[in-house]
Amino acid sequence: HVQLVESGGGAVQVGGSLTLTCVVSGYNSCTYHLSWFRQVPGKEREFVSGIEDDGTTAFADSVKGRFTFSQDNAKNTVYLQMNNLKPEDTAKYYCKRTDAGYCYGRKNYVYWGLGTQVTVS
């Protein structure tokens, strides 16, 4: 079983910073990609940041220049450093694993963490 556990959320004032952590367990031999999404009630879950398969880092336009994405493969962990936070960054943040192609008979399978709440005010 693959599990993703997010942490680091909380309340922060406008202009402050937070770093979110996602720990992934249950690794297998499959290739996969990790990314961060966020969601507020009544809206669709939206992409925030992640490392593309070509090695580049992608960011949503709304967070470019403020957020950074990093990973520590030895610890099976990825991070989202959020700086200069704005009220519109308030959301529940989720870590996502997307398998690349087939993995144990399942193609492009997606796993989600349960999320961590970030409130900026």
C-alpha positions in Angstrom: 0.0 0.0 0.0 1.2 3.5 -0.9 0.6 6.2 1.6 1.2 10.0 1.5 1.1 12.0 4.7 1.2 15.8 4.6 2.2 18.1 7.5 3.3 21.6 8.3 0.0 23.4 7.8 -1.4 26.0 10.1 -2.4 29.7 10.5 0.0 32.4 9.4 -0.3 36.1 8.9 -0.2 37.8 5.5 3.4 38.0 4.2 4.5 35.1 6.4 6.0 31.7 5.4 5.3 28.0 5.9 6.9 24.8 4.7 4.8 21.8 4.0 6.1 18.3 4.0 4.9 15.1 2.3 6.3 11.7 3.4 5.6 8.9 0.9 5.7 5.3 2.0 5.0 2.0 0.3 7.4 2.5 -2.6 7.6 -0.1 -5.2 9.7 -0.5 -8.4 7.5 1.8 -10.4 8.3 5.2 -11.7 6.1 8.0 -10.4 5.9 11.8 -10.1 5.0 13.9 -7.0 3.2 17.2 -6.9 1.3 19.6 -4.7 -2.3 20.6 -5.2 -4.7 22.8 -3.1 -8.4 23.1 -2.7 -11.0 25.3 -1.0 -14.6 24.4 -0.4 -16.8 24.9 -3.5 -13.8 25.0 -5.9 -11.9 22.3 -7.9 -8.6 21.1 -6.7 -5.9 23.0 -8.5 -2.3 22.3 -9.3 0.3 24.2 -7.2 3.8 22.8 -8.0 5.8 19.7 -8.9 8.8 18.4 -10.7 8.1 17.5 -14.4 9.5 14.4 -15.9 11.9 16.5 -18.0 13.5 17.7 -14.7 11.9 21.2 -14.6 9.8 22.5 -11.8 6.3 23.7 -12.6 4.3 26.3 -10.7 0.9 27.7 -10.9 0.9 31.3 -12.1 -0.5 32.5 -8.8 2.5 31.2 -6.8 5.4 31.8 -9.1 8.2 33.6 -7.4 6.8 32.9 -3.9 6.8 29.0 -3.6 9.6 26.5 -4.1 9.4 22.8 -4.5 12.1 20.3 -3.4 12.6 16.6 -2.6 14.8 14.4 -0.6 14.8 10.9 -2.2 16.7 9.3 0.7 13.8 10.3 3.1 11.0 9.7 0.6 10.0 13.2 1.2 9.0 16.3 -0.8 8.6 19.9 0.4 6.7 23.0 -0.5 8.2 26.2 0.9 5.7 29.0 0.8 6.8 32.6 1.2 5.0 36.0 1.1 1.7 34.2 1.8 -1.5 35.9 0.7 -5.1 35.4 1.8 -5.9 33.7 -1.5 -3.3 31.0 -0.6 -5.7 29.8 2.1 -6.7 26.2 1.2 -6.2 22.6 2.1 -2.9 21.4 0.5 -2.6 17.8 -0.9 0.4 15.7 -2.0 -0.2 13.7 -5.1 1.6 10.7 -6.5 1.0 9.8 -10.2 2.5 6.6 -11.5 4.2 6.8 -14.9 2.6 4.2 -17.1 1.8 0.7 -15.9 2.6 -0.2 -12.3 1.5 -3.7 -11.2 -1.2 -3.8 -13.8 -2.6 -0.4 -13.2 -1.9 2.5 -15.6 -1.2 6.0 -14.5 -2.6 5.3 -11.0 -3.0 8.3 -8.7 -2.6 8.4 -4.9 -3.5 11.3 -2.6 -2.7 12.3 0.9 -5.4 13.5 3.3 -4.2 17.1 3.1 -3.1 19.8 5.5 -4.9 23.1 6.1 -3.2 26.4 5.5 -4.9 29.6 6.6 -3.5 33.0 5.8 -5.0 36.1 7.5 
